Amino acid sequence: MKHAQWQQSDHARVEALLSGVPFFNEVARDDADQRALLLARTEIIEAGPGDRVIRAGEVESSLYFLLRGQLVVQGERAGGEASAVLYYVSPGEVFGTLSMLLGTARSATIRVADAAREAVMAKLEFTDFDRPDSPYTLATRLAFFHMLVHQIRWAVEVQRMQAPDQELVAALRKVPIFTGPRDSDEELAALKTQARELAGLLYRWNTKPPSATGNAQLT
């Protein structure tokens, strides 16, 4: 896995790749200055077949968007040996956020699929969006956490359909929905709370015995 050497010289290629990610499109459409800042803080990463992108047990603050290729999500047995494939990551998906929302180590290993010629990813620092002195505007941070809430809720709903669990379904219904003023600091705080509560539920579903859950949904 390495930094893409062409990132600084081929801006058209970078923007074409990022155009497949709705979050980047939303920021680019609404605020040219925020678009420039986001691009400046985005690192384009390339990896080859079998390359490890994330290792189970690691603690870091980066999140990724898959732009091209396919990734496999695997658990890890004692001794570091990878287990069977749990899930596939497809272009446009964000991954690597659960551990940051929950304050835990990475729960799975993610590698480039052997059948993929390459994988290209965009790497961002999660803390840039989460910290009080964020360099991003309120609108950009709202867009970011709306994206996280939408994706994690979708993954939770998939698990709910595949492996209904009365206790977890009841907990899902208790996740608060924001009804206050839009485009406000209050909405941002509520989205952060939703994201963390949904992440906790998704983690609980993911860690149930495999016979009870089917494929894990990981972000």
WOKA-V872318 format. One record per residue. RES is the residue in three letters. SS is DSSP state (@ for helix, = for strand, . for the rest). Layout:
((RES:SS) (RES:SS))
//
This chain:
((MET:.) (LYS:=) (HIS:=) (ALA:.) (GLN:.) (TRP:.) (GLN:.) (GLN:.) (SER:.) (ASP:.) (HIS:@) (ALA:@) (ARG:@) (VAL:@) (GLU:@) (ALA:@) (LEU:@) (LEU:@) (SER:.) (GLY:.) (VAL:.) (PRO:@) (PHE:@) (PHE:@) (ASN:@) (GLU:@) (VAL:@) (ALA:@) (ARG:@) (ASP:@) (ASP:.) (ALA:@) (ASP:@) (GLN:@) (ARG:@) (ALA:@) (LEU:@) (LEU:@) (LEU:@) (ALA:@) (ARG:.) (THR:.) (GLU:=) (ILE:=) (ILE:=) (GLU:=) (ALA:=) (GLY:.) (PRO:.) (GLY:.) (ASP:.) (ARG:=) (VAL:=) (ILE:=) (ARG:.) (ALA:.) (GLY:.) (GLU:.) (VAL:.) (GLU:.) (SER:.) (SER:=) (LEU:=) (TYR:=) (PHE:=) (LEU:=) (LEU:=) (ARG:=) (GLY:.) (GLN:.) (LEU:=) (VAL:=) (VAL:=) (GLN:=) (GLY:=) (GLU:=) (ARG:.) (ALA:.) (GLY:.) (GLY:.) (GLU:.) (ALA:=) (SER:=) (ALA:=) (VAL:=) (LEU:=) (TYR:=) (TYR:=) (VAL:=) (SER:.) (PRO:.) (GLY:.) (GLU:.) (VAL:=) (PHE:=) (GLY:.) (THR:.) (LEU:@) (SER:@) (MET:@) (LEU:@) (LEU:@) (GLY:.) (THR:.) (ALA:.) (ARG:.) (SER:.) (ALA:.) (THR:=) (ILE:=) (ARG:=) (VAL:=) (ALA:.) (ASP:.) (ALA:.) (ALA:.) (ARG:.) (GLU:.) (ALA:=) (VAL:=) (MET:=) (ALA:=) (LYS:=) (LEU:=) (GLU:=) (PHE:.) (THR:@) (ASP:@) (PHE:@) (ASP:@) (ARG:.) (PRO:.) (ASP:.) (SER:.) (PRO:.) (TYR:.) (THR:.) (LEU:@) (ALA:@) (THR:@) (ARG:@) (LEU:@) (ALA:@) (PHE:@) (PHE:@) (HIS:@) (MET:@) (LEU:@) (VAL:@) (HIS:@) (GLN:@) (ILE:@) (ARG:@) (TRP:@) (ALA:@) (VAL:@) (GLU:@) (VAL:@) (GLN:@) (ARG:@) (MET:@) (GLN:@) (ALA:.) (PRO:.) (ASP:.) (GLN:@) (GLU:@) (LEU:@) (VAL:@) (ALA:@) (ALA:@) (LEU:@) (ARG:@) (LYS:.) (VAL:.) (PRO:.) (ILE:.) (PHE:.) (THR:.) (GLY:.) (PRO:.) (ARG:.) (ASP:.) (SER:.) (ASP:@) (GLU:@) (GLU:@) (LEU:@) (ALA:@) (ALA:@) (LEU:@) (LYS:@) (THR:@) (GLN:@) (ALA:@) (ARG:@) (GLU:@) (LEU:@) (ALA:@) (GLY:@) (LEU:@) (LEU:@) (TYR:@) (ARG:@) (TRP:@) (ASN:@) (THR:.) (LYS:.) (PRO:.) (PRO:@) (SER:@) (ALA:@) (THR:@) (GLY:.) (ASN:.) (ALA:.) (GLN:.) (LEU:.) (THR:.))
//
